Structure formats: structure tokens, C-alpha cells
């Protein structure tokens, strides 16, 4: 004889399956919503901390690790930071793409944190260089073939050729030529321009230091690297962002 499964048993199993699906859906929704909230909150804290150091508006991206977990253990494998190119130290028009590794956040980001290591690529356009140099420099041209930049001084009446190089973890700027209608430019004028140019290539936050510099036909590219460094505590309203 064939034993028939009672109808009530089938209904019970069906009800159980439906209940499990509903619970799983609710849990998935809660996790997705929680992760979105965690990313929004952590992004606010970390953006504020990096902006304090970098001095410009930035966009922050995170690694694959769920930030719900980060809120518990305070650790991030990596953070990417892209500046919007407004101002970076004394330099105007620098665009920065940086990656910070092995971050440990204190108090969910409210108390700052530490960065294990970092790297960055910086692009500084000829237009940004000219704006940074102020009214004395009225034009900038760069040459990848010569590795030099030509600065038009005093409305183009004079030209100053400089060559940036990295030596011992710092950028040095050498004056290759300086002439006003075939005659030499005043030393103090040349030195003032070269000093400002060099300072703009030295002011990097988060312990980053130049490792390589390359002159292109449109400006300068700088590679940076950094070791362990501290993140400041967030200055924003912690009840809202952290």
C-alpha cells in the first residue's frame, strides 16, 4: 500500500520554506542597509581626516572589506583618495591619486588612526604652475624630451629654464638659464621664483615623500611614497558623521 503524506505536513513544510525565505530576505536587506550606512558614516569621518591633512576637497574609496566589520575591528586594508585639484599645499592645480594601506581607526574614526604605508601619483599642469607662481610668471612650457620647464617672466621679456629632480627623498630645482633680452636676470628675482617652485613640490601631507619626478609636455608628474603615519581626529560633528 502507498502511504500518502498528510496535507497538513505539506502545508507545514511550505510554510517553513516561506518563512525562511522571508527571514533571509529581511536579513539581506538589513545587511545591505547597514553596509550602506557604515560606508556613508566612515566616508564622512575619513574624508574629514584626510582633508585636514591634504588641504583640498577629496573623494574617498574603500577596499572590498565590508565596513560593518571595520566599524567593529577598526581596521581597513586600503583607502583610495582622489583630490579635486583645487589646492595642495602652496601649489594650485595639482591632481592627486593616492592609496593608503593598513589603516587602523580609533573609536570608529572619531579619534583618528594610523596608516601603515601609502603611495600617490601627482600631476601638476603648466596652467597650475603658472597660477601658483603668481603675476611674475606669465607662461609655462614643459618639454618631456629635455626634462626642463621654461617660465616666461616679466610679460615674456625674460625666460627662466629650470629642471626639477628628486634627490635623497626631496625635489631640487636647478636653474639652467635665465636671460632678459640676452642679459642675465637679477639673482633675487630668479631665486624667489625657483624657491616658490621648489616649495610647491615639497609640501606633501601624510608623510608622503617624492620618489620620482617626470617632466611631460603638459606639466609635471610626481610619484610619492610614505610609511607609517598618524591620522588626526575628525573635526566634524561626531553625532552626524562618525
N, C-alpha and C positions, 0 to 999 in steps of 0.2 A: 504493500500500500504506500502511496505517496503522501508524505506529511506536508501539509500546507502551512506556510508561515502565517501566523495570525496577522490580521490587518493592523492591529494596534502596534505590533512590533515594527512593521514597515513605517508607520507614521512616526514612531519614536525615533527611528534612525534618521528619517528625513528631517525631522525637527532638529535633531542634534547636529546634522550636517549644516543646516541653515544657520543655526546658532553659532557654530564655529566660523562659518564664512563671515557672518556679521561682526563677530568679535575680532577676527583677523583684519577685516576692513577698517574697523574703528581704530585698532592698534596701529595699522599702517598710516592712517590719516593723522593720528596723534604724533607718530614719529616724524612724518613729513612736516607737519606744522611746527613741531618742536625744533627740528633742524633749521627750518626757515627762520624761526625766532632767534635761535642761537647764532646763526650766521649774521643776522641783522645786528644783534647786540654786540657780538665780538667785532664785527666790522667797524661799528661806531667807536669802540674803545681803541682798537688797534690803529684805525685811521687817525684818531686824535693824537695818539702817542707818536706815530711816525711823522705827522705834520708838525708837531712841536720840534722835532729834530731836523726835518728837511726844509721847513720854511716855505712850503708851497702846497697847493691842493693836490691830492693824490687819489688814485684808485687802488683798492686792495683786493687781492685774490688769495684764496686759500687752497691747500692741497686736498687730497682725496679723503683724509680722515674726517669723520663726522664731528662737527663742532659741539654736538651734545656731549660727546665723550671728552672733548677738550675742556668744556665747562666743568667737568668733574676732575680730570687729572691735571689740567692747566698746561698741557703740552701740545705743541703744533710742530709737525715735521717741516713745514715750509710756508712762507708767505711771500707773494709777489707784490711789488709796489711799482706803479707807473705814475710818474709825475705828469702834470698837465702843462709843464713847460713855462710857467709864468716867471718864477724867480727861484734860484737855487744858490743860497749864499749871496755874494755880491753880483753873481752872473745873471743876466737876463736871457731868457730864451733857451735855457738848457732843458733837454728832454731826458728823463732818467727812467730806465727799466732795471729794477733791482730785485734780487731774490735773497731772502733771509731764511736761514736754516736752523732747525733745532731750537725753537723758541720755547721758553718756559714762562708762563704768565702767572703773576701773583694776584691772588684774590679775584680770580675771574677776569683779570685785565685791569682792575681798578688800581692795583698797586704797582703797575709797571711790569717789568720782567727782564729776561735776558735773551740774547741772541747768540747762538753758538758760532755761526760763520755767515758770511754774506758775500755777494758779488753783484756787480752792476755794470751796465753799459750806458754811457753818457754821450749824447750828441749835442754839439753846440754849433749852431748855424752862423754863417757870416753875418746875417742880419742881427742875430742876437749879440754877437761880438761887437758890432758897431754900436748898438744901443747901449751896451754895457760901458763902452769906452767914453761915451758922452760926446759933447759937441766938438772936441778936438779932432776926433776921427770921423771923417765924412764918408768913408767907403772901405770895404774889406774884401779882398780877393784871396783865395787859397788855392794851392796847387798840390795835387797828390804826387806829381812827378818830382817836384823839388822838395816837398815836405815843408814848405815855407808859406807864410801869410804876408800879404802886402797891405799895409794900412795907409790910406790916404789921410794926410794930416794938413790942417790949415786950409781947408777947402780944396784939397787936391794939389796945392802948390808944392807940397813935400810928400815924400813917401818913406815909409819905415818898413823894412823887411825883418821879420822875426821867425824863429824856428823853435817850437816847443819840443822838449824831450823829457823822458822820465829817467831820473837818476836817484837811486837809493830811496825809492818809495815816495819821491816828490817830483813835481813838474818844475823844470827850469826853462826859462825863456831866453834865448840868445838873440842879440841884435846882430843881424847880418849886414845891414846897410841902413843909413839914414841920411837923406840928402834933401836940401831945399834949393831948387834951381841949380843943381850941381855943386852946392856947398853943403857943409855939414850942418845938421840941426843942433840947437842948443842941448847940451848934455842933460840938464834938469828936465827939459820937456820930454826927451826920449826916455829917460829913466822913469818919469812919472807914468807914462803910458805903459811901459814894459812892466812896471811894478803892479799896476792895476790888472793888466792882462794875466800876469802870473798868479796874483792873489785869487782871481776868479777861477783858476784851475787848481787851487789848493784847498778850497773850502768845501770839504765833503763831510757829511754827517755820519753818525753811527759807526765811527771807527774805520770807515772806508778809506783806502789809500790807492792812488793810481799805480797800476802795474804796466800799462802800455798806453801810448798816445799815437794817434794816426791822423795826419792832415789829409783831408779829402778835397775834392773840387768844390764842395759846398760848405765846408767848415772843419770841425774837429770831432773825432771820435775818441773817447777815453774809456779804457777798461779799468774797473776798480775791484778791489778785494778787501775783505775785512775779517777779523777774528771775533772772539767773544766780546760782547759789549752790552751795556745796560739800556733798557727802555725806560723812559720816565713814566710816572703815574699819569693817568688820564686827567686832563683839566676840565673835561665836560661834566655835566650833571650826571653823577653815577646812578641816580634813580631812573634815569631815562635810557642811557646808552650802555651802561655796564651792568 
